[in-house]
Amino acid sequence: MFTGIVAAVGNITSVTPLEGGSFAGVRLEVDAGPLGLADVALGDSIAINGACMTVVAKTDRAFTVDVSRESLSKTVGLEAPGEVNLEKALTLAERLGGHLVSGHVDGLGTVHSFEPVGESRELVIDAPRELAKFLAYKGSVVVNGVSLTVNRVEDLEGEGGKVCRFSINLIPHTIEVTTLKHLAAGSRVNLEIDLIARYVERMLSAKG
């Protein structure tokens, strides 16, 4: 489990295909930047751009993860070198500064716009229609591993069919300490819906 509070911006330094042909995944070497790895052991989980990955090797400053082809097909930002948001798994001794996050990407969104509003910026994202019922005004959502609050939500007809468009206000601090600063209209992002909403939907839809 995670909180969606990014602990550091790291950098994928290399992407190496794993053996197994076109159906195989890749091995990522990640420079952890300011993220301390002293308390990280082999087998521990680290969220990379919101996707939970297992550490298979590490040094003092870097760690290695294997990403399956299935994970690559369901996420963005893990297929090439570049900056990534990092968070170590939550412990019971830590503050829950964001919200409960599983690190399992539920779908890919597309940035509609990212414009200044006063000292902040408004991030507007088009989410897949199937995620619409999980997005609510003042509810929580995870974008590329960052826990954020939905300020507005509406269901629209888009070029590819129905979409759910929601907006988020990003304060300067969030922009400064995460990779969200690099987003622009057309950027693809990893989305994770609220964990509680997921269970409520299941309870309401289960027969009997």
C-alpha positions as CSV (number, residue, x, y, z in Angstrom):
1,M,0.0,0.0,0.0
2,F,1.0,3.6,-0.6
3,T,-0.2,7.1,0.2
4,G,0.1,8.9,-3.1
5,I,2.6,11.4,-1.6
6,V,5.6,11.3,-3.9
7,A,8.8,10.9,-1.8
8,A,11.2,11.7,-4.6
9,V,11.7,12.1,-8.4
10,G,14.0,9.5,-9.7
11,N,15.2,8.6,-13.2
12,I,14.9,5.5,-15.3
13,T,18.4,5.2,-16.6
14,S,18.1,2.0,-18.7
15,V,15.4,-0.2,-20.2
16,T,16.6,-3.7,-21.1
17,P,14.3,-6.3,-22.8
18,L,14.0,-9.5,-20.9
19,E,14.5,-12.9,-22.6
20,G,11.4,-14.3,-24.2
21,G,10.9,-12.4,-27.4
22,S,8.1,-9.8,-28.1
23,F,6.0,-11.2,-25.2
24,A,8.6,-10.6,-22.6
25,G,8.8,-7.5,-20.4
26,V,11.7,-5.2,-19.6
27,R,14.2,-4.6,-16.8
28,L,14.4,-1.1,-15.5
29,E,17.4,0.4,-13.8
30,V,16.2,3.4,-11.7
31,D,18.3,6.1,-10.1
32,A,16.4,6.7,-6.9
33,G,17.6,10.3,-6.6
34,P,17.0,11.6,-3.0
35,L,14.9,8.5,-2.1
36,G,16.7,6.7,0.6
37,L,17.2,3.0,0.0
38,A,18.8,1.9,3.2
39,D,15.6,0.5,4.5
40,V,14.6,-1.2,1.2
41,A,15.2,-4.9,0.8
42,L,15.0,-7.2,-2.2
43,G,11.3,-8.1,-2.7
44,D,10.0,-4.7,-1.3
45,S,7.6,-2.6,-3.3
46,I,8.2,0.8,-4.8
47,A,5.6,2.7,-6.8
48,I,7.0,4.1,-10.0
49,N,4.6,6.7,-11.6
50,G,1.9,5.0,-9.5
51,A,2.6,1.5,-10.6
52,C,3.7,-0.9,-7.8
53,M,6.9,-2.7,-8.7
54,T,9.1,-5.3,-6.9
55,V,12.8,-4.5,-6.2
56,V,14.9,-7.3,-7.6
57,A,18.3,-5.7,-7.1
58,K,19.7,-2.5,-5.5
59,T,22.7,-0.4,-4.7
60,D,23.1,2.5,-2.4
61,R,21.5,4.9,-5.0
62,A,19.7,2.8,-7.5
63,F,17.3,-0.2,-7.8
64,T,16.1,-2.6,-10.4
65,V,12.6,-3.9,-11.3
66,D,11.2,-6.2,-13.9
67,V,8.1,-5.0,-15.6
68,S,5.9,-7.5,-17.4
69,R,4.5,-7.0,-20.9
70,E,1.0,-6.9,-19.3
71,S,2.1,-4.0,-17.0
72,L,3.7,-2.2,-19.9
73,S,0.4,-2.4,-21.9
74,K,-1.6,-0.9,-19.0
75,T,0.7,1.9,-18.0
76,V,2.7,4.8,-19.4
77,G,6.1,6.2,-18.4
78,L,7.8,2.8,-17.8
79,E,8.9,2.0,-21.3
80,A,11.7,4.5,-21.8
81,P,14.4,6.4,-19.8
82,G,13.2,9.6,-18.0
83,E,12.0,11.1,-14.8
84,V,9.5,9.2,-12.6
85,N,7.6,9.7,-9.4
86,L,8.8,7.4,-6.6
87,E,7.2,6.3,-3.3
88,K,8.2,3.4,-1.0
89,A,5.5,1.2,0.4
90,L,3.6,2.5,3.4
91,T,4.4,1.4,6.9
92,L,1.9,1.4,9.9
93,A,4.1,4.0,11.6
94,E,3.7,6.7,8.9
95,R,1.2,9.5,8.5
96,L,-1.4,8.9,5.8
97,G,-0.9,12.2,4.1
98,G,-2.7,11.4,0.8
99,H,-5.2,8.5,0.7
100,L,-4.9,4.7,0.6
101,V,-3.3,3.7,-2.7
102,S,-2.8,0.2,-4.0
103,G,-0.3,1.0,-6.8
104,H,-2.5,-0.8,-9.4
105,V,-3.2,1.3,-12.4
106,D,-6.9,1.2,-13.4
107,G,-6.7,3.0,-16.7
108,L,-4.9,5.6,-18.8
109,G,-6.1,9.2,-19.0
110,T,-5.3,11.9,-21.5
111,V,-4.5,15.5,-20.5
112,H,-7.0,17.8,-22.1
113,S,-5.4,21.0,-20.8
114,F,-2.9,22.2,-18.2
115,E,-3.1,25.9,-17.7
116,P,-2.1,28.5,-15.1
117,V,-4.9,29.7,-12.7
118,G,-3.5,32.3,-10.4
119,E,-0.5,30.9,-8.6
120,S,-1.6,27.3,-9.3
121,R,-2.4,25.3,-12.4
122,E,-5.5,23.5,-13.5
123,L,-5.0,20.0,-14.8
124,V,-7.9,18.7,-16.8
125,I,-7.9,15.0,-17.7
126,D,-10.1,12.8,-19.9
127,A,-10.6,9.4,-18.3
128,P,-12.0,6.3,-19.8
129,R,-15.8,6.0,-19.5
130,E,-15.5,2.9,-17.4
131,L,-13.8,4.9,-14.6
132,A,-16.5,7.6,-14.6
133,K,-18.5,6.1,-11.7
134,F,-15.5,6.2,-9.5
135,L,-14.7,9.9,-10.0
136,A,-16.6,12.3,-7.8
137,Y,-16.4,16.0,-6.8
138,K,-13.9,16.3,-3.8
139,G,-13.1,12.6,-4.2
140,S,-9.6,11.2,-4.5
141,V,-7.7,10.1,-7.6
142,V,-4.1,9.1,-8.3
143,V,-2.4,10.6,-11.3
144,N,1.1,9.2,-12.1
145,G,1.4,8.2,-8.5
146,V,0.3,11.5,-7.0
147,S,-2.8,11.6,-4.7
148,L,-5.0,14.5,-5.8
149,T,-8.5,15.9,-5.2
150,V,-11.1,16.1,-7.9
151,N,-12.5,19.7,-8.2
152,R,-14.9,19.2,-11.1
153,V,-16.2,16.2,-13.0
154,E,-18.5,15.8,-16.1
155,D,-19.4,13.1,-18.5
156,L,-19.0,14.0,-22.2
157,E,-19.1,12.7,-25.7
158,G,-15.5,12.6,-27.0
159,E,-14.0,11.7,-30.4
160,G,-13.6,8.1,-29.3
161,G,-16.9,7.9,-27.5
162,K,-18.0,8.8,-24.0
163,V,-15.3,10.1,-21.7
164,C,-15.2,11.4,-18.1
165,R,-13.5,14.8,-17.9
166,F,-12.3,15.9,-14.5
167,S,-10.2,18.8,-13.2
168,I,-7.6,19.1,-10.5
169,N,-5.9,22.2,-8.9
170,L,-2.2,21.7,-8.5
171,I,-0.5,24.0,-6.1
172,P,3.1,25.2,-6.8
173,H,4.6,22.7,-4.3
174,T,3.1,19.7,-6.0
175,I,4.3,20.9,-9.4
176,E,7.8,21.5,-8.1
177,V,8.3,18.1,-6.4
178,T,6.7,15.7,-8.9
179,T,7.0,15.0,-12.6
180,L,3.5,16.5,-13.2
181,K,5.3,19.7,-14.3
182,H,6.1,18.0,-17.6
183,L,2.5,17.3,-18.6
184,A,0.9,19.0,-21.6
185,A,-2.3,18.6,-23.6
186,G,-2.2,15.2,-25.1
187,S,0.0,13.6,-22.5
188,R,-1.0,10.1,-21.3
189,V,-1.2,9.5,-17.5
190,N,-1.6,6.6,-15.2
191,L,-4.9,6.7,-13.2
192,E,-5.9,4.8,-10.1
193,I,-9.4,5.2,-8.6
194,D,-10.1,5.5,-4.9
195,L,-9.8,2.2,-3.1
196,I,-12.9,2.7,-1.0
197,A,-15.0,3.6,-4.1
198,R,-13.8,0.3,-5.7
199,Y,-15.2,-1.8,-2.8
200,V,-18.5,0.2,-2.6
201,E,-19.1,-0.4,-6.3
202,R,-18.5,-4.1,-5.8
203,M,-20.9,-4.3,-2.9
204,L,-23.6,-2.5,-4.7
205,S,-23.3,-4.5,-7.9
206,A,-22.9,-8.0,-6.4
207,K,-25.9,-10.1,-6.9
208,G,-27.6,-11.3,-3.6
